[in-house]
Amino acid sequence: MLSARQARASAEEQLAGERRLYQVGRSTTFILFQRENQLVNARNQELRAETDYNKALADLQRATSTTLRANNVIVETPVDTPFRD
């Protein structure tokens, strides 16, 4: 997940640099669009990595029966009360 985050940050920096080059006439729209596509792909990969991590964490909690504790859920045993008619 950290590497996906770093890849996204690098893609943002590359796009910013390419925009500066484009503004002074040292780049083309084609290259600028390539950088924008790379940024979109990097953002998608970062989101996928976060989703995969959260799914794995949920699976681990389910397998170890710690889901309720991890989410601060307390289940109290009800007090025995006689049934009323």
N, CA, C and O atoms as a CHARMM CRD file, in Angstrom:
* protein
*
  340
    1    1 MET  N      0.82000  -1.17400   0.00000 PROA 1      0.00000
    2    1 MET  CA     0.00000   0.00000   0.00000 PROA 1      0.00000
    3    1 MET  C      0.87700   1.25500   0.00000 PROA 1      0.00000
    4    1 MET  O      0.54700   2.24900  -0.64800 PROA 1      0.00000
    5    2 LEU  N      1.96900   1.20600   0.71300 PROA 2      0.00000
    6    2 LEU  CA     2.85500   2.37100   0.75600 PROA 2      0.00000
    7    2 LEU  C      3.50300   2.63700  -0.59200 PROA 2      0.00000
    8    2 LEU  O      3.68800   3.79000  -0.98100 PROA 2      0.00000
    9    3 SER  N      3.84800   1.56800  -1.30700 PROA 3      0.00000
   10    3 SER  CA     4.47000   1.77200  -2.61400 PROA 3      0.00000
   11    3 SER  C      3.46700   2.36000  -3.60200 PROA 3      0.00000
   12    3 SER  O      3.84300   3.16300  -4.45500 PROA 3      0.00000
   13    4 ALA  N      2.19400   1.97000  -3.49900 PROA 4      0.00000
   14    4 ALA  CA     1.15900   2.53900  -4.36900 PROA 4      0.00000
   15    4 ALA  C      0.97300   4.02200  -4.05400 PROA 4      0.00000
   16    4 ALA  O      0.78500   4.83500  -4.95900 PROA 4      0.00000
   17    5 ARG  N      1.02600   4.36600  -2.78300 PROA 5      0.00000
   18    5 ARG  CA     0.89900   5.77100  -2.38600 PROA 5      0.00000
   19    5 ARG  C      2.07200   6.58800  -2.93600 PROA 5      0.00000
   20    5 ARG  O      1.89200   7.70500  -3.42000 PROA 5      0.00000
   21    6 GLN  N      3.26500   6.01700  -2.85300 PROA 6      0.00000
   22    6 GLN  CA     4.45300   6.71300  -3.36600 PROA 6      0.00000
   23    6 GLN  C      4.39100   6.85200  -4.88600 PROA 6      0.00000
   24    6 GLN  O      4.79000   7.88000  -5.43200 PROA 6      0.00000
   25    7 ALA  N      3.89500   5.82800  -5.56600 PROA 7      0.00000
   26    7 ALA  CA     3.75400   5.88400  -7.02500 PROA 7      0.00000
   27    7 ALA  C      2.78000   6.97700  -7.42800 PROA 7      0.00000
   28    7 ALA  O      3.00900   7.68700  -8.40600 PROA 7      0.00000
   29    8 ARG  N      1.68500   7.11500  -6.67200 PROA 8      0.00000
   30    8 ARG  CA     0.72100   8.17200  -6.95800 PROA 8      0.00000
   31    8 ARG  C      1.33100   9.54600  -6.74600 PROA 8      0.00000
   32    8 ARG  O      1.12000  10.45100  -7.55300 PROA 8      0.00000
   33    9 ALA  N      2.08300   9.71000  -5.67200 PROA 9      0.00000
   34    9 ALA  CA     2.73500  10.98900  -5.39300 PROA 9      0.00000
   35    9 ALA  C      3.74800  11.33300  -6.49700 PROA 9      0.00000
   36    9 ALA  O      3.85200  12.48500  -6.91800 PROA 9      0.00000
   37   10 SER  N      4.48000  10.33400  -6.95000 PROA 10     0.00000
   38   10 SER  CA     5.44400  10.56200  -8.03600 PROA 10     0.00000
   39   10 SER  C      4.73800  10.95000  -9.33100 PROA 10     0.00000
   40   10 SER  O      5.20800  11.82000 -10.06300 PROA 10     0.00000
   41   11 ALA  N      3.61100  10.30400  -9.61100 PROA 11     0.00000
   42   11 ALA  CA     2.84900  10.63200 -10.82100 PROA 11     0.00000
   43   11 ALA  C      2.31000  12.05600 -10.74400 PROA 11     0.00000
   44   11 ALA  O      2.25700  12.75200 -11.75800 PROA 11     0.00000
   45   12 GLU  N      1.91300  12.49700  -9.55500 PROA 12     0.00000
   46   12 GLU  CA     1.45100  13.87800  -9.39300 PROA 12     0.00000
   47   12 GLU  C      2.58200  14.86100  -9.66600 PROA 12     0.00000
   48   12 GLU  O      2.37900  15.87700 -10.33100 PROA 12     0.00000
   49   13 GLU  N      3.77000  14.55900  -9.15400 PROA 13     0.00000
   50   13 GLU  CA     4.92500  15.43000  -9.38500 PROA 13     0.00000
   51   13 GLU  C      5.29600  15.47800 -10.86500 PROA 13     0.00000
   52   13 GLU  O      5.60900  16.53900 -11.40400 PROA 13     0.00000
   53   14 GLN  N      5.25600  14.31600 -11.51400 PROA 14     0.00000
   54   14 GLN  CA     5.58400  14.27100 -12.94000 PROA 14     0.00000
   55   14 GLN  C      4.58500  15.07800 -13.75800 PROA 14     0.00000
   56   14 GLN  O      4.97000  15.78800 -14.68600 PROA 14     0.00000
   57   15 LEU  N      3.31700  14.97300 -13.42100 PROA 15     0.00000
   58   15 LEU  CA     2.29800  15.73300 -14.13500 PROA 15     0.00000
   59   15 LEU  C      2.49400  17.23200 -13.91500 PROA 15     0.00000
   60   15 LEU  O      2.38100  18.01600 -14.85700 PROA 15     0.00000
   61   16 ALA  N      2.78400  17.62900 -12.69300 PROA 16     0.00000
   62   16 ALA  CA     3.01800  19.04900 -12.40600 PROA 16     0.00000
   63   16 ALA  C      4.21500  19.57400 -13.21500 PROA 16     0.00000
   64   16 ALA  O      4.17100  20.67300 -13.76700 PROA 16     0.00000
   65   17 GLY  N      5.26800  18.77900 -13.27200 PROA 17     0.00000
   66   17 GLY  CA     6.44000  19.18100 -14.05000 PROA 17     0.00000
   67   17 GLY  C      6.12800  19.25500 -15.53800 PROA 17     0.00000
   68   17 GLY  O      6.57900  20.16900 -16.22900 PROA 17     0.00000
   69   18 GLU  N      5.36500  18.30000 -16.02100 PROA 18     0.00000
   70   18 GLU  CA     5.00400  18.28700 -17.44800 PROA 18     0.00000
   71   18 GLU  C      4.11700  19.47600 -17.79200 PROA 18     0.00000
   72   18 GLU  O      4.23000  20.03700 -18.88300 PROA 18     0.00000
   73   19 ARG  N      3.23700  19.86600 -16.87800 PROA 19     0.00000
   74   19 ARG  CA     2.39900  21.04200 -17.10100 PROA 19     0.00000
   75   19 ARG  C      3.24500  22.30400 -17.21500 PROA 19     0.00000
   76   19 ARG  O      2.98800  23.16400 -18.05700 PROA 19     0.00000
   77   20 ARG  N      4.25300  22.40200 -16.35900 PROA 20     0.00000
   78   20 ARG  CA     5.14700  23.57500 -16.44200 PROA 20     0.00000
   79   20 ARG  C      5.86700  23.59700 -17.78100 PROA 20     0.00000
   80   20 ARG  O      5.98500  24.64400 -18.41700 PROA 20     0.00000
   81   21 LEU  N      6.34900  22.42900 -18.20500 PROA 21     0.00000
   82   21 LEU  CA     7.01700  22.35900 -19.51400 PROA 21     0.00000
   83   21 LEU  C      6.06200  22.72500 -20.64800 PROA 21     0.00000
   84   21 LEU  O      6.44400  23.41700 -21.59200 PROA 21     0.00000
   85   22 TYR  N      4.83200  22.26300 -20.54900 PROA 22     0.00000
   86   22 TYR  CA     3.83600  22.54700 -21.58100 PROA 22     0.00000
   87   22 TYR  C      3.53200  24.04700 -21.64600 PROA 22     0.00000
   88   22 TYR  O      3.36400  24.60600 -22.73000 PROA 22     0.00000
   89   23 GLN  N      3.46300  24.68700 -20.48600 PROA 23     0.00000
   90   23 GLN  CA     3.15600  26.11700 -20.43500 PROA 23     0.00000
   91   23 GLN  C      4.23600  26.96900 -21.09500 PROA 23     0.00000
   92   23 GLN  O      3.95000  28.04500 -21.62000 PROA 23     0.00000
   93   24 VAL  N      5.46100  26.49100 -21.06700 PROA 24     0.00000
   94   24 VAL  CA     6.54700  27.26400 -21.69600 PROA 24     0.00000
   95   24 VAL  C      6.87400  26.73800 -23.09000 PROA 24     0.00000
   96   24 VAL  O      7.84600  27.17200 -23.71000 PROA 24     0.00000
   97   25 GLY  N      6.06600  25.80700 -23.57900 PROA 25     0.00000
   98   25 GLY  CA     6.23300  25.32000 -24.94200 PROA 25     0.00000
   99   25 GLY  C      7.26900  24.23500 -25.13300 PROA 25     0.00000
  100   25 GLY  O      7.71100  24.00800 -26.25900 PROA 25     0.00000
  101   26 ARG  N      7.66800  23.56300 -24.07800 PROA 26     0.00000
  102   26 ARG  CA     8.69800  22.52800 -24.18600 PROA 26     0.00000
  103   26 ARG  C      8.13600  21.11600 -24.10600 PROA 26     0.00000
  104   26 ARG  O      8.88600  20.15000 -23.97200 PROA 26     0.00000
  105   27 SER  N      6.80400  20.99800 -24.19000 PROA 27     0.00000
  106   27 SER  CA     6.16700  19.69200 -24.16500 PROA 27     0.00000
  107   27 SER  C      4.97400  19.71800 -25.11500 PROA 27     0.00000
  108   27 SER  O      4.60100  20.76700 -25.64100 PROA 27     0.00000
  109   28 THR  N      4.38400  18.54400 -25.32100 PROA 28     0.00000
  110   28 THR  CA     3.24800  18.44800 -26.23300 PROA 28     0.00000
  111   28 THR  C      2.00900  18.00200 -25.46100 PROA 28     0.00000
  112   28 THR  O      2.10400  17.50500 -24.33900 PROA 28     0.00000
  113   29 THR  N      0.84900  18.18900 -26.08100 PROA 29     0.00000
  114   29 THR  CA    -0.38800  17.73600 -25.43200 PROA 29     0.00000
  115   29 THR  C     -0.38900  16.22000 -25.29700 PROA 29     0.00000
  116   29 THR  O     -0.93400  15.68500 -24.33200 PROA 29     0.00000
  117   30 PHE  N      0.21000  15.53000 -26.24400 PROA 30     0.00000
  118   30 PHE  CA     0.26400  14.07200 -26.17700 PROA 30     0.00000
  119   30 PHE  C      0.98600  13.61400 -24.91200 PROA 30     0.00000
  120   30 PHE  O      0.49400  12.74000 -24.19800 PROA 30     0.00000
  121   31 ILE  N      2.13700  14.19300 -24.63500 PROA 31     0.00000
  122   31 ILE  CA     2.90300  13.81200 -23.44400 PROA 31     0.00000
  123   31 ILE  C      2.15700  14.23200 -22.18100 PROA 31     0.00000
  124   31 ILE  O      2.15500  13.51200 -21.18300 PROA 31     0.00000
  125   32 LEU  N      1.52500  15.40000 -22.23400 PROA 32     0.00000
  126   32 LEU  CA     0.74900  15.86100 -21.09000 PROA 32     0.00000
  127   32 LEU  C     -0.38900  14.88300 -20.79000 PROA 32     0.00000
  128   32 LEU  O     -0.62600  14.54600 -19.63000 PROA 32     0.00000
  129   33 PHE  N     -1.09300  14.42800 -21.83000 PROA 33     0.00000
  130   33 PHE  CA    -2.16400  13.45600 -21.64400 PROA 33     0.00000
  131   33 PHE  C     -1.62400  12.12300 -21.12500 PROA 33     0.00000
  132   33 PHE  O     -2.28600  11.45600 -20.33000 PROA 33     0.00000
  133   34 GLN  N     -0.44300  11.73600 -21.56100 PROA 34     0.00000
  134   34 GLN  CA     0.17700  10.50900 -21.04900 PROA 34     0.00000
  135   34 GLN  C      0.41200  10.61500 -19.54200 PROA 34     0.00000
  136   34 GLN  O      0.12800   9.68100 -18.79300 PROA 34     0.00000
  137   35 ARG  N      0.93000  11.75300 -19.11100 PROA 35     0.00000
  138   35 ARG  CA     1.17600  11.96100 -17.67700 PROA 35     0.00000
  139   35 ARG  C     -0.13600  11.95100 -16.89200 PROA 35     0.00000
  140   35 ARG  O     -0.19900  11.41500 -15.78500 PROA 35     0.00000
  141   36 GLU  N     -1.18500  12.55000 -17.47300 PROA 36     0.00000
  142   36 GLU  CA    -2.48600  12.54300 -16.80200 PROA 36     0.00000
  143   36 GLU  C     -3.02000  11.11600 -16.68300 PROA 36     0.00000
  144   36 GLU  O     -3.56800  10.74300 -15.64500 PROA 36     0.00000
  145   37 ASN  N     -2.86500  10.33000 -17.72700 PROA 37     0.00000
  146   37 ASN  CA    -3.29500   8.93000 -17.67800 PROA 37     0.00000
  147   37 ASN  C     -2.49800   8.14100 -16.65200 PROA 37     0.00000
  148   37 ASN  O     -3.04900   7.29800 -15.94400 PROA 37     0.00000
  149   38 GLN  N     -1.20400   8.41400 -16.57200 PROA 38     0.00000
  150   38 GLN  CA    -0.37700   7.73300 -15.57600 PROA 38     0.00000
  151   38 GLN  C     -0.83800   8.06700 -14.16400 PROA 38     0.00000
  152   38 GLN  O     -0.83700   7.20600 -13.28400 PROA 38     0.00000
  153   39 LEU  N     -1.23200   9.32000 -13.95000 PROA 39     0.00000
  154   39 LEU  CA    -1.71300   9.71600 -12.63400 PROA 39     0.00000
  155   39 LEU  C     -3.02900   9.01200 -12.31300 PROA 39     0.00000
  156   39 LEU  O     -3.21200   8.52100 -11.19900 PROA 39     0.00000
  157   40 VAL  N     -3.93700   8.95900 -13.26700 PROA 40     0.00000
  158   40 VAL  CA    -5.21400   8.26700 -13.04000 PROA 40     0.00000
  159   40 VAL  C     -4.96300   6.79900 -12.72200 PROA 40     0.00000
  160   40 VAL  O     -5.58100   6.24600 -11.81100 PROA 40     0.00000
  161   41 ASN  N     -4.06900   6.16900 -13.46000 PROA 41     0.00000
  162   41 ASN  CA    -3.74300   4.76000 -13.20500 PROA 41     0.00000
  163   41 ASN  C     -3.12300   4.57100 -11.82100 PROA 41     0.00000
  164   41 ASN  O     -3.43800   3.60900 -11.12000 PROA 41     0.00000
  165   42 ALA  N     -2.24600   5.48800 -11.43400 PROA 42     0.00000
  166   42 ALA  CA    -1.61000   5.40000 -10.12100 PROA 42     0.00000
  167   42 ALA  C     -2.64100   5.57300  -9.00600 PROA 42     0.00000
  168   42 ALA  O     -2.57200   4.89300  -7.98300 PROA 42     0.00000
  169   43 ARG  N     -3.58900   6.47900  -9.20400 PROA 43     0.00000
  170   43 ARG  CA    -4.65200   6.66000  -8.20700 PROA 43     0.00000
  171   43 ARG  C     -5.51000   5.40700  -8.09700 PROA 43     0.00000
  172   43 ARG  O     -5.88200   4.99300  -6.99900 PROA 43     0.00000
  173   44 ASN  N     -5.82200   4.81000  -9.23800 PROA 44     0.00000
  174   44 ASN  CA    -6.60600   3.56600  -9.22600 PROA 44     0.00000
  175   44 ASN  C     -5.85900   2.44700  -8.52200 PROA 44     0.00000
  176   44 ASN  O     -6.45700   1.68600  -7.76200 PROA 44     0.00000
  177   45 GLN  N     -4.56000   2.33800  -8.76700 PROA 45     0.00000
  178   45 GLN  CA    -3.75900   1.30200  -8.11100 PROA 45     0.00000
  179   45 GLN  C     -3.68600   1.53900  -6.60500 PROA 45     0.00000
  180   45 GLN  O     -3.70900   0.58900  -5.82300 PROA 45     0.00000
  181   46 GLU  N     -3.59800   2.79000  -6.20500 PROA 46     0.00000
  182   46 GLU  CA    -3.56800   3.10500  -4.77900 PROA 46     0.00000
  183   46 GLU  C     -4.89400   2.72000  -4.12700 PROA 46     0.00000
  184   46 GLU  O     -4.91300   2.12800  -3.04800 PROA 46     0.00000
  185   47 LEU  N     -5.98100   3.05300  -4.77400 PROA 47     0.00000
  186   47 LEU  CA    -7.29600   2.69600  -4.24600 PROA 47     0.00000
  187   47 LEU  C     -7.45800   1.18100  -4.16400 PROA 47     0.00000
  188   47 LEU  O     -8.00100   0.66500  -3.18700 PROA 47     0.00000
  189   48 ARG  N     -6.99100   0.46800  -5.18700 PROA 48     0.00000
  190   48 ARG  CA    -7.05700  -0.99100  -5.18700 PROA 48     0.00000
  191   48 ARG  C     -6.23100  -1.56500  -4.04300 PROA 48     0.00000
  192   48 ARG  O     -6.65700  -2.51100  -3.38000 PROA 48     0.00000
  193   49 ALA  N     -5.05100  -0.99700  -3.80800 PROA 49     0.00000
  194   49 ALA  CA    -4.19100  -1.48200  -2.72100 PROA 49     0.00000
  195   49 ALA  C     -4.85900  -1.26700  -1.36600 PROA 49     0.00000
  196   49 ALA  O     -4.80600  -2.14700  -0.50600 PROA 49     0.00000
  197   50 GLU  N     -5.48800  -0.10700  -1.16500 PROA 50     0.00000
  198   50 GLU  CA    -6.18300   0.15700   0.09000 PROA 50     0.00000
  199   50 GLU  C     -7.36900  -0.79800   0.26500 PROA 50     0.00000
  200   50 GLU  O     -7.60900  -1.30800   1.35900 PROA 50     0.00000
  201   51 THR  N     -8.10200  -1.03000  -0.81700 PROA 51     0.00000
  202   51 THR  CA    -9.24000  -1.93900  -0.76000 PROA 51     0.00000
  203   51 THR  C     -8.78200  -3.35600  -0.44000 PROA 51     0.00000
  204   51 THR  O     -9.37100  -4.02400   0.41000 PROA 51     0.00000
  205   52 ASP  N     -7.73800  -3.81500  -1.11700 PROA 52     0.00000
  206   52 ASP  CA    -7.20400  -5.15700  -0.86300 PROA 52     0.00000
  207   52 ASP  C     -6.73300  -5.29800   0.58400 PROA 52     0.00000
  208   52 ASP  O     -6.95300  -6.33000   1.21900 PROA 52     0.00000
  209   53 TYR  N     -6.08700  -4.26000   1.09500 PROA 53     0.00000
  210   53 TYR  CA    -5.61300  -4.28400   2.48600 PROA 53     0.00000
  211   53 TYR  C     -6.79100  -4.40300   3.44500 PROA 53     0.00000
  212   53 TYR  O     -6.76900  -5.22500   4.36200 PROA 53     0.00000
  213   54 ASN  N     -7.81800  -3.58500   3.23600 PROA 54     0.00000
  214   54 ASN  CA    -8.97900  -3.62100   4.12400 PROA 54     0.00000
  215   54 ASN  C     -9.71300  -4.95400   4.05300 PROA 54     0.00000
  216   54 ASN  O    -10.19900  -5.44700   5.07000 PROA 54     0.00000
  217   55 LYS  N     -9.79700  -5.54200   2.86200 PROA 55     0.00000
  218   55 LYS  CA   -10.42400  -6.85500   2.73600 PROA 55     0.00000
  219   55 LYS  C     -9.60800  -7.91900   3.46600 PROA 55     0.00000
  220   55 LYS  O    -10.17100  -8.78300   4.13800 PROA 55     0.00000
  221   56 ALA  N     -8.30100  -7.85700   3.33600 PROA 56     0.00000
  222   56 ALA  CA    -7.43400  -8.82600   4.02000 PROA 56     0.00000
  223   56 ALA  C     -7.54400  -8.66800   5.53100 PROA 56     0.00000
  224   56 ALA  O     -7.56400  -9.65700   6.26300 PROA 56     0.00000
  225   57 LEU  N     -7.61600  -7.43100   5.99500 PROA 57     0.00000
  226   57 LEU  CA    -7.75200  -7.18200   7.42600 PROA 57     0.00000
  227   57 LEU  C     -9.08400  -7.72600   7.94600 PROA 57     0.00000
  228   57 LEU  O     -9.13700  -8.33000   9.01800 PROA 57     0.00000
  229   58 ALA  N    -10.15200  -7.51000   7.18700 PROA 58     0.00000
  230   58 ALA  CA   -11.46100  -8.04100   7.58400 PROA 58     0.00000
  231   58 ALA  C    -11.44800  -9.56400   7.59700 PROA 58     0.00000
  232   58 ALA  O    -12.01900 -10.18000   8.49700 PROA 58     0.00000
  233   59 ASP  N    -10.80400 -10.17400   6.61200 PROA 59     0.00000
  234   59 ASP  CA   -10.69700 -11.63500   6.58400 PROA 59     0.00000
  235   59 ASP  C     -9.91600 -12.15900   7.78700 PROA 59     0.00000
  236   59 ASP  O    -10.28000 -13.17500   8.37900 PROA 59     0.00000
  237   60 LEU  N     -8.84600 -11.46100   8.13900 PROA 60     0.00000
  238   60 LEU  CA    -8.05500 -11.85700   9.30500 PROA 60     0.00000
  239   60 LEU  C     -8.88300 -11.75100  10.58300 PROA 60     0.00000
  240   60 LEU  O     -8.86500 -12.65200  11.42100 PROA 60     0.00000
  241   61 GLN  N     -9.60900 -10.64200  10.72400 PROA 61     0.00000
  242   61 GLN  CA   -10.44100 -10.47000  11.91400 PROA 61     0.00000
  243   61 GLN  C    -11.52800 -11.53900  11.97700 PROA 61     0.00000
  244   61 GLN  O    -11.84000 -12.04800  13.05400 PROA 61     0.00000
  245   62 ARG  N    -12.09700 -11.87500  10.84200 PROA 62     0.00000
  246   62 ARG  CA   -13.12500 -12.91500  10.81900 PROA 62     0.00000
  247   62 ARG  C    -12.52300 -14.26400  11.20800 PROA 62     0.00000
  248   62 ARG  O    -13.12400 -15.01600  11.97500 PROA 62     0.00000
  249   63 ALA  N    -11.34000 -14.56900  10.68200 PROA 63     0.00000
  250   63 ALA  CA   -10.70500 -15.85400  10.95500 PROA 63     0.00000
  251   63 ALA  C    -10.26500 -15.98100  12.41300 PROA 63     0.00000
  252   63 ALA  O    -10.26100 -17.07800  12.97200 PROA 63     0.00000
  253   64 THR  N     -9.89900 -14.86300  13.02000 PROA 64     0.00000
  254   64 THR  CA    -9.43000 -14.90400  14.40800 PROA 64     0.00000
  255   64 THR  C    -10.51100 -14.48400  15.39500 PROA 64     0.00000
  256   64 THR  O    -10.24100 -14.34200  16.58700 PROA 64     0.00000
  257   65 SER  N    -11.72400 -14.28800  14.91000 PROA 65     0.00000
  258   65 SER  CA   -12.87100 -13.90200  15.74400 PROA 65     0.00000
  259   65 SER  C    -12.61100 -12.63600  16.54300 PROA 65     0.00000
  260   65 SER  O    -12.96400 -12.55800  17.72000 PROA 65     0.00000
  261   66 THR  N    -12.00100 -11.65300  15.91700 PROA 66     0.00000
  262   66 THR  CA   -11.70600 -10.38400  16.60400 PROA 66     0.00000
  263   66 THR  C    -12.42700  -9.20100  15.97200 PROA 66     0.00000
  264   66 THR  O    -12.11100  -8.05100  16.27700 PROA 66     0.00000
  265   67 THR  N    -13.39300  -9.46900  15.09600 PROA 67     0.00000
  266   67 THR  CA   -14.07200  -8.38000  14.39500 PROA 67     0.00000
  267   67 THR  C    -14.78000  -7.43300  15.35000 PROA 67     0.00000
  268   67 THR  O    -14.64400  -6.21500  15.23400 PROA 67     0.00000
  269   68 LEU  N    -15.53700  -7.98800  16.29700 PROA 68     0.00000
  270   68 LEU  CA   -16.27000  -7.13500  17.22900 PROA 68     0.00000
  271   68 LEU  C    -15.32000  -6.32600  18.10600 PROA 68     0.00000
  272   68 LEU  O    -15.52300  -5.12900  18.30500 PROA 68     0.00000
  273   69 ARG  N    -14.29300  -6.97200  18.62500 PROA 69     0.00000
  274   69 ARG  CA   -13.33600  -6.27400  19.47700 PROA 69     0.00000
  275   69 ARG  C    -12.59900  -5.18500  18.70400 PROA 69     0.00000
  276   69 ARG  O    -12.36500  -4.09900  19.23600 PROA 69     0.00000
  277   70 ALA  N    -12.23300  -5.46200  17.46100 PROA 70     0.00000
  278   70 ALA  CA   -11.50700  -4.47800  16.65100 PROA 70     0.00000
  279   70 ALA  C    -12.35500  -3.25100  16.35100 PROA 70     0.00000
  280   70 ALA  O    -11.82500  -2.16800  16.10700 PROA 70     0.00000
  281   71 ASN  N    -13.67600  -3.42400  16.37000 PROA 71     0.00000
  282   71 ASN  CA   -14.58500  -2.31000  16.08700 PROA 71     0.00000
  283   71 ASN  C    -15.25600  -1.77600  17.34800 PROA 71     0.00000
  284   71 ASN  O    -16.25700  -1.06200  17.28500 PROA 71     0.00000
  285   72 ASN  N    -14.67800  -2.14200  18.50300 PROA 72     0.00000
  286   72 ASN  CA   -15.15500  -1.66400  19.80600 PROA 72     0.00000
  287   72 ASN  C    -16.63100  -1.96300  20.04400 PROA 72     0.00000
  288   72 ASN  O    -17.37000  -1.11300  20.54000 PROA 72     0.00000
  289   73 VAL  N    -17.05600  -3.16900  19.69100 PROA 73     0.00000
  290   73 VAL  CA   -18.42700  -3.59900  19.92600 PROA 73     0.00000
  291   73 VAL  C    -18.43300  -4.48900  21.15700 PROA 73     0.00000
  292   73 VAL  O    -17.67600  -5.45500  21.24500 PROA 73     0.00000
  293   74 ILE  N    -19.29600  -4.15100  22.10600 PROA 74     0.00000
  294   74 ILE  CA   -19.40700  -4.92400  23.33700 PROA 74     0.00000
  295   74 ILE  C    -20.77900  -5.58600  23.34700 PROA 74     0.00000
  296   74 ILE  O    -21.80700  -4.92200  23.21600 PROA 74     0.00000
  297   75 VAL  N    -20.77600  -6.88000  23.50100 PROA 75     0.00000
  298   75 VAL  CA   -22.02200  -7.63600  23.58000 PROA 75     0.00000
  299   75 VAL  C    -22.16600  -8.11400  25.00900 PROA 75     0.00000
  300   75 VAL  O    -21.34900  -8.88400  25.51400 PROA 75     0.00000
  301   76 GLU  N    -23.21500  -7.64400  25.64400 PROA 76     0.00000
  302   76 GLU  CA   -23.44100  -8.02300  27.03200 PROA 76     0.00000
  303   76 GLU  C    -24.42100  -9.18100  27.09000 PROA 76     0.00000
  304   76 GLU  O    -25.34100  -9.27900  26.27900 PROA 76     0.00000
  305   77 THR  N    -24.21000 -10.04300  28.04900 PROA 77     0.00000
  306   77 THR  CA   -25.11900 -11.15500  28.26400 PROA 77     0.00000
  307   77 THR  C    -26.37000 -10.63100  28.94000 PROA 77     0.00000
  308   77 THR  O    -26.27700  -9.92800  29.94600 PROA 77     0.00000
  309   78 PRO  N    -27.53300 -10.95500  28.41100 PROA 78     0.00000
  310   78 PRO  CA   -28.75900 -10.43700  29.03400 PROA 78     0.00000
  311   78 PRO  C    -28.98200 -11.07100  30.41200 PROA 78     0.00000
  312   78 PRO  O    -28.59900 -12.21300  30.66500 PROA 78     0.00000
  313   79 VAL  N    -29.59500 -10.31500  31.26200 PROA 79     0.00000
  314   79 VAL  CA   -29.91900 -10.78700  32.60400 PROA 79     0.00000
  315   79 VAL  C    -31.11600 -11.70800  32.47500 PROA 79     0.00000
  316   79 VAL  O    -32.08800 -11.39600  31.78700 PROA 79     0.00000
  317   80 ASP  N    -31.03200 -12.84400  33.14500 PROA 80     0.00000
  318   80 ASP  CA   -32.17400 -13.77700  33.09700 PROA 80     0.00000
  319   80 ASP  C    -33.37600 -13.15400  33.78400 PROA 80     0.00000
  320   80 ASP  O    -33.30600 -12.75700  34.94700 PROA 80     0.00000
  321   81 THR  N    -34.45800 -13.07500  33.06700 PROA 81     0.00000
  322   81 THR  CA   -35.70100 -12.57500  33.64200 PROA 81     0.00000
  323   81 THR  C    -36.79000 -13.61100  33.39400 PROA 81     0.00000
  324   81 THR  O    -36.79500 -14.27900  32.36000 PROA 81     0.00000
  325   82 PRO  N    -37.69200 -13.74200  34.32300 PROA 82     0.00000
  326   82 PRO  CA   -38.77400 -14.72500  34.11600 PROA 82     0.00000
  327   82 PRO  C    -39.70100 -14.24000  33.00100 PROA 82     0.00000
  328   82 PRO  O    -39.89900 -13.04100  32.80400 PROA 82     0.00000
  329   83 PHE  N    -40.25000 -15.19200  32.29700 PROA 83     0.00000
  330   83 PHE  CA   -41.18300 -14.85300  31.22500 PROA 83     0.00000
  331   83 PHE  C    -42.50000 -14.40800  31.84200 PROA 83     0.00000
  332   83 PHE  O    -42.95100 -14.92600  32.86400 PROA 83     0.00000
  333   84 ARG  N    -43.08700 -13.43900  31.18500 PROA 84     0.00000
  334   84 ARG  CA   -44.39400 -12.95900  31.65900 PROA 84     0.00000
  335   84 ARG  C    -45.44200 -13.37400  30.65000 PROA 84     0.00000
  336   84 ARG  O    -45.20500 -13.36800  29.44300 PROA 84     0.00000
  337   85 ASP  N    -46.58400 -13.72900  31.15500 PROA 85     0.00000
  338   85 ASP  CA   -47.70400 -14.09700  30.27600 PROA 85     0.00000
  339   85 ASP  C    -48.64700 -12.95500  30.08200 PROA 85     0.00000
  340   85 ASP  O    -49.64400 -13.09000  29.37300 PROA 85     0.00000
